[in-house]
């Protein structure tokens, strides 16, 4: 599991959350033995008892998984192939961030790590999934750069059903698990951006100053104080499915709107007579947005600015449900969609038309069309956009991959035997 501690320093390596070392020396050196021969995978799809059917209610459409749930030979209690999900970030002075992209992506692909990572001049932000030994190797590689030491990390479990889906890919059909997979073992995104979290204000730097971190165990006391203004720094589609009791919801559609909301709704409270600026306590999913938000508020003259260390995810991991002030579920940016206390997968699904969470009740709406629209995006999409989404869904249902079986293959030039003066393009088999 992960450990954490508090510090007024924005990015102290001594206070970072780190995966405790486990008995990795006893594990097999072959990270994924069932992928050792890409032409002879040791994972097979076969009929399983109904109890092992994927729990999230979506169906997989690829050739093998379409008819049957996924079964994985040799996966169960073997710790060496059990998956972990780790979200991490670190603000740092990182002007040469682009140099890390290729070696990091190559290592992730070599170790069958999936997920997404953002590199920017201000640091790194990511969420990855893989077997523990491989994930630790990637995190160690990132932190081999002294500027990135002390990553703030949050680990989440992966359910046995999702683990079986994840491992159910085969070399002949790398997307055999379909859209139900929480992550794709064959796919990791390492992107270069201007910011690791987009506020649109380069002058705001968590490397210079941030608010006071509050541990999950101290959070309830702070936000229960009537003199504390509790602010949810997330966006409207996230707050819709869960938030802390009594929290103010700015109803932003993007983090870039937060400064304007502060100017319009919050800063005015500083000028209400002789009263001091309000004490502010902020929270977000994993803590990263609060780093920038707290730095911004301090620059606006707020004196007492606090934020939840490790974010909602750390709170749901450490605070018992019986003592919790959290209401609902927490949206996460991977195929789990939402999590509950203990970080177990929640009940929400994802609309693939707008990438926002939907409930079972939402899917009973006439505006719900799987892979196309939901009640939250139906009115904003044109008929042309809806038809493109339907075509994309039909491709996935037929081939198990959007774009058809030739997706990603380069066309090769071949000479037309009947026309030596021209060339035609054909796709490789």
N, C-alpha and C positions, 0 to 999 in steps of 0.2 A: 504494500500500500504506500501511500504518500504521506509525507510529514511536512509541516509548515510551521513558521514562526513569524512574529510580527517585528517590524522595524520601520522607523521613519525614513530610512534610505529607500529611494524608489527601486533600485535594482541591486540589492546587496547579494553577492554570491552566497554569503553565510546564511541568508534567510530564504533561499530558494527551496521549492518543493522538489524533492528527488525521489525516484523509485529506490526503495531499499534493495540492496543486492540480495539476490536469492541464490540458491544452490545451483547456479548455472553450470558449474564445473561437472555436475553429475549428468548433465543432459547430453544427448547425442550431438556430435559436431555437425551432423547433417541436418540443417535447419528444416528442410522440407523434404524428407526422404521420398514422399510419394510424388514429387515433381522431378526426381533425379533423372528420369528418362522421359523427355517430353512426348515421345511417340508411344509410350506405354504407361499411361497414368494408372496409378493404383487406386484411384477414387472412382467409384461406380455409382450410377444412379439406379435405384431399384425400389420396389414398393416397400413402404414402411407401415407400421401400425398407424392408425389414425391419430393417435396421441402425439406423434412426432411431426405432424403437419405444421407448417410454418404458422406462427400464431398471429401475424399481423393482418391476415385476411386478404392480402393480395395474392394473385396467382402468378406463377412464372410461366413464360410462354416459349422458352427455347425448346429445342427438339427433345432433349432428355428430360428436362425439368417440367415441361408442359404437362405431361401425363402423370408424373409421379413426384412425390416429395423427394428431397435429396438425402441420400445416405452416404456416410463417409466411413470407409474402412479404417479402423485403427484410431479413430478420434473419439474421445470420451474423457476419461480421467487422466490421460497422458498430458502432464503439464507442459511438455516440450512443444505441443502444438495448440495449446489453448491461447486464444486471442486476448489482447488488451487494446483499449483505445486510450491514447494519451493526447490531451490538448496542452499546448505550451505556447509561451511567448516570452520575449525579452526586448525591452527598449534599449538601444545601444547606438553609439556613433558608428555607423556601418556604411560609409560611402562606397566601398568596393563590394557591395552586396551581390552584384551580378556575377562575380567570380565564383560564388558558392553554388549557383544554380545547377550547372551540369554535374559536378561531382556528387551533389546531394541527390539529384534525381536518379543518377546512375546507381548509387548505393541503394536507394529505396527500391528500384526495380529489381536489382540483384537479390535483395532480401525479401521480395514479395510484400513490400510495405505499401499500403494504399492510403488515400486521404488527400489532403491539400495543405500546402505550405506557401506562405507569402514572405518574400524577401524585399526589404526596402531600406533606404538610407537610415531610417530610424530604428531598424531592428528586424526581428523575425516573429512570425505568428503562424501556428499550424495545428492541425489535428490529424493524427495518423493511427493506423490500425495494423496489427500484425502479431506474430507470436512474440512473447515477451523478450526473448533473447535478441530477436531482430530489432525490435523497437528500441531496446536499450543500446544496441550498437549504433543505431541512427542518432539517438540523442547524445551519445558519447562523441560521435563524429562532429555534430553541430557544436558541442561545447569544447571541442579541441581548439576552437578560436577563443582566445581569452576574453574577447568582447562579449561573447555569447554564453559565458559560464554563468551558472545560476539561473537557468531557465525556470520560469514559474510553470509548474506542471500540475495537471489534474488527471488522474487515471479513472477510467470507467470500465465496468465489467461488460462482457458480451455474453448474451444468453446462449445456452446450448443449441437452440434452434438456429439462431443467427450464425453461430460458429459453424454448424453443419452446412449452412448455405454458403458461407464464405469459402470454406474448404471444398465445396462441391464443384468448383470449376475444373474443366479438363482442357488438355492442350487442343483438342479438336473443336471445342466450343468455349473459348475463354470467358464468354458471358453466360455460361450455362445457368448461373444462379438467377439471372433475370434481375428485375428491378427490386426484388425483395432484399437483395444483399445490402447489409449496412455499409459495406465498402467493397470495392472491386480489387481483388488481389493483383490484377494486371494493370492497375491504373493509379498513378499518383500525379498530382498537379503541383508543380513548383513554379510559382508566378513571381514576376518582378513588378513591383508597384511603387508609387511615390510614398505611400504610407502603409503601415501594417494594419492600421484601422483608420478609416477615412473621416477626418473631421474637417479637412479643407483649410486648416489654419497652421501653416508651418511654424509660426512663432510660438505655438503651444508645445512645450517639450517636457514630457515626464522625466527625461534625463536630468532636468534642472530642479524641478520640484513637483511633488504630488501631495495629496491629502494624507490624513492619518489612516493607516490600515486598522481595521477592526476584525478580530478573529470571529469565526462563526459562533463560538460559544459566548461571545460578548455582544453579539449583534442584537439579540432580542431586547436586552436592557437598553441599548441606545435608541432603537426605533420605537420603544414603548414610552419614551419620555415625550410628553406633549409639546415640549419646546423644540423638538427635532423635526425638521421637514425631511421626509423620506422620499427620494426621487428614483424612479425606475428609468435608467438611461437607455433602455432597449427600445425597439421600434414597435409600432402598433400591432403587427401580426404576432409578435412575441408576447406582449403584455396581454393580448386577448385570451391566451390559454392559461395564464397564471401570473401572480405577482404577490408581493408581501402585503399583508393586511395593512390598510391605511396608506399605502404608498401613492404618491402623485404620479400620474401617467401623462407625460408630455404629448403622447399620441403622435410622435414623429414617424415619418415613413422611411427616414434615413438618418444616420448619426450626424450628418452634416447640418441637419436642421436644429440640432440641440442648442448651439450658441444663440440662434435667433429666438428660440423659446425662452432661454434664460434672460435675454435682453427684454423680451416682451412681458414675461410672466413672473420672473423671479427677482431680477435686479431692482425693481421698483420697491420691493419690501425693505431694501436697505434705507430708504428715505422716509419711512413711516415714523415721523416724530423722532424722539430721542432713543428709540429702540436700536439695539445693535443689529447687524446683519444676522439673518437666521442661521442657526446651526443646521448644516445640511449633511445628510447621510445618503449616499448613493450606492446602487448595486447594478450589476449586469450579469451576463451568463457566466463568464470565467474570470472577470476582473479587468480585462484589457481596456475596455471602453471607459471604465471608471478612472483609469490612470490618466487619460487625456481629459476627461470631463472634470476631474478634481483639479488638475493643473490649470484648466481654463477658468474655473471658479476662483481660484486663488489669484489669478491675474486680474479678475474683475473686482477684487477687494474683499471677497468673503474671507472671514478669519477662521471659522470652525468648519472644516470640510473633512468628512470621513467617508471611507468606502470599504465595502465588504471584501476582505481578503480572500482570494480564490473564487469570488463570485457565488452565484446561486448554486453552482455545481458542488463547490466545497461545502456549502451550508447543508445541502441535501444529503451529502455523504456523511457529515459529522453530527448533525443535530437530529436526535430521535424524533420521529413523527409526532409522538405524544407531546413534545415540547415545542414543536415548530409553529412559526407564524406565517409559513408559506402556504398559499392557497392555490390549488390547481397543479399544473404540470409546467415543466421548463422546456422550451423549444431549444433544440440543439441542431447544429448545422451538419448533420450527417444522416444516413438512412434510418437511424433510430427515430428521428423526427422529434420526439419528446422523451423526457425521463421524469421519474417520480423519486420519492425518498429512497435512499439507498442506491440511487442512480440506475434503478432498473428501468427498462424501456416502458414508455407510457402508452397511452391509448390513441394518440393522434396519428393520422396518416399524412401523406404529402400530396398536394395537388401539383401534378407535373406541368400544369399550365402556367402557374404563377410561383411555384416553389414555396408555398405557404401552408401552414398546418390546417387540417380539416378533421372534424369529428365524425362519428358515425351518423349523427343527426344531419350534419352538412351534406353527407353523401346520400341522404334521402331526398334532398332538394332536387327539383326539376332542372336546376341550373348546373347540377353536377354531371360531368361526363368524364369517365376515367381517362386520364392522360391528356385531357383537353381543357376543361374549365371546372370551376367550383363557384359557390355563391359569392365569393369575394373577388373574382376576376371576370365573371361571365359578361357583365355589362361593359367592361373596359376593352374587351377583345372584339375585333372586327370579324366578320364571317370568313374573310380570307385567312386570318390568323388561326381561326378555329379549324378550318379545313386543312391547313398545313400541319396542325397538331394531330389531326385525325390520320393524315397520311404517315406521319412519323410513328404513331402508335401502331398502324397496320404493319409497317416495316418491322417493328419490334416483335409483334405477335407472330409474324411469319418467319423471321430470321433469327430472333434473339439478339439482334444488334441493329440500332438505328442506322439506316443507310444501306442495308442489304449485305449480302455475303462478300461483296467486293469492297466494303468500307475500308478505307485506309490503304488500299493497294494502288500502286502507281501504274498508269497505263503504259504499255510498251508499244513501240513503233514496229509495224510489220509491213513488208513489201507486198503489195497486191500483185499476185501472179499475172493477172490479166491487164494490169495497168502499170507498166514499169516507170511511167512518168510521174506517178503520185504515190503517196503513202497514206495508209489508213491507220487509225488508232484502234487497238483492241485491248481488252483487259486480260491480264494473266489469269490462268486458271487457279 
